[in-house]
Amino acid sequence: MRSTQRMTNRNFTKPVDHDGGRHREPKSLPDHTRCETCGSVYSGRHWAAPALPERVEFQLNPNSFHLTLCPACQQQKEGIAGGFVHLEGTFLEQHREEIVRLLQKEAKRAYRQNRLARILEWKDESNGKVFLSTTTEHLAQRLGHALEKAFKGQVRYDFSLENKLAHVWWTRD
């Protein structure tokens, strides 16, 4: 059976991330690099919690660390978000505390797994809506999934083809 889809160049080209990695270093950082702001440690090509037991010798001598800003702190400083979560509906107004608690716990859980996953901004708008911006598109998706699983409602996920950016809309009336 033949497809009715029109063949264009867009069908065959991959999406390009023009500035998704702009906040990241062009080269790998040296091991035992510490973030000046949050204290995360870069070791083994990833950012981890500062109190890892196998790195005790470096914690005892803080001068052995190179200091820099981790990508999440850099994003926060420059105001670059990787994901957005929009919440609205009458259910939100009635259960605001529960929803806020769920989102904060889920963000903490994500932060323990990935030190670069953080909520950058939390806005309670005057019309009863809530707006969040996150450092990663994965955290925005994760928050949307958590809301959908816990409180049902309608969730819509939109992704940018040009950049690594996610928009999540959750509503329940």
N, C-alpha and C positions, 0 to 999 in steps of 0.2 A: 504494500500500500504506500502510495506517495504522500509525502508530507505537504501540508498547505503553507508551511512557513516560508516566507520570502528569504532568500539567501542574500545576506549583505556581509560586508566586511566585519561588522560588529559580532556576527555569529561565530567567527573564527578567531578573533583576537581575544587575548586574556585581559582582564581588568588591570589597570596600572595604578599603583599606589604612589602618587606624586609626592606627597609630603608626610606620609604616615610614619616614616622613620626619622623625620627631621630632628626630633628631640634626642635621638640616640647617637652615641659616639660612632664615628666612621670605622674605628678599629676597636678591637677588643681591649678592654682595660687590663692593667696588670693585676695579678692576683693580690688579694688582701688590700683592696681599695675600700674605703669606708665613706658613706654618705655623710656630709657635714650636717645635714638637717635631721634626718630620721635615724641615722646610726646603722642602717643596713650595711651588710658587708658583701662585697663582690668577690666571690671565690669559686673556682671551678666553672667559670663562664655563666654564672647566674647570681642574682641578688638574693641574699638569705638573711635570716634573723641575726642580730649581732651576737647572741649568746649561744653559739653552737659549741657543744662540748669538745669536738675534735679540733677546734681552733683556739683553745684556751691559751696556748703560748702566745698568740698574737693579741689576745685581750689583755694579757698581763703587761705587755709592752705596747701601748697605743702609738708610739712613735714609729712602729714598723709599718703602719698603714699609710697609704696614699689617700689624700682627701679629695673628694669631688662631690658633685650632686648626682644622685641616682636619677634615672629617666623619669620616675614618677614625681620627684620633687622638682625637676626641671619643668615638667608639664604644668605642675601647680604654679610655679613661678611665672611661666609664660602664659598661662591660661589656656593651654591647648587640651581639649577634651577628646577622648576616644569614643565616648558613648553618652547618650542622653536617655533619661527615663522620664516619661510624662505620666502623672497619675491624676485621675479625675473621677468624679461621680459622687452620688449621694452616699454610697457605702463608705467611701473614703472619709467623708465628714463625720460619719457615725463611729467609725472604727480607726480613727487616725492613730491613736497610741499603739494599738496592736500592729498596724501596718508599719509604723516607724520602727518599732522594736524588731519586727521581722527583717526589715531591710538592713538595719544596723548589725544584727546578728549575722546575716548572710554576707555582708561586706566584710565583717571581721573574719569569718570563715575563709572567704576568698583571699584576704590579706595574709592569713597564715600559710596558705598554699602558694601564693604569688605575692611577694612584697611590693610589686609594682601595681597591683590592683587596688585602687582607692577611690573613694567618693571625693571628688574635688569640691563640689558645691551642692548645697541643699537649699532650695528656695521654697518657702511656703507663700504662694501667691494670694492676693487679696480675694480672689474669686473662689477660693477653696481648693484650688489645684496645687499639686506639688511637682516641682521640677528638680531633677538630679542630673549632675554631670559626673562622669567617671573617667578614670585614666585609660581604661581599656574597653574595647567593644565587648569583650567577653564578660566583663563584670556587669555591663548593662543587660546583656542577654540573661545572665544568671539571676539578676534581680527580677527580671520579667518572668522567668520560669518559676522562681520562688513565689511570686505573687499569684501566678496562675494556679500553682499547686495548692497553696494555702487558702486562697480566698475566691478561687474561680474567676469569673469575669471574662472580659474579652481583652486579648493581648494581640498587638500587631507589631511585627518586627520589620524594620526597614534598614537596608544596608546600602552604603554608597559604593558605586562601582569604581569611582576614581580614587577614594581614600579609604583607609581603615577606619570606618566610622559607623556606629549603629545608633538607630533611634528606636526606642521601645515605648509604645503607648499602651497603658493599662487603664481600663475603665470598668466600673460596675455600678449599676444604679439600684 
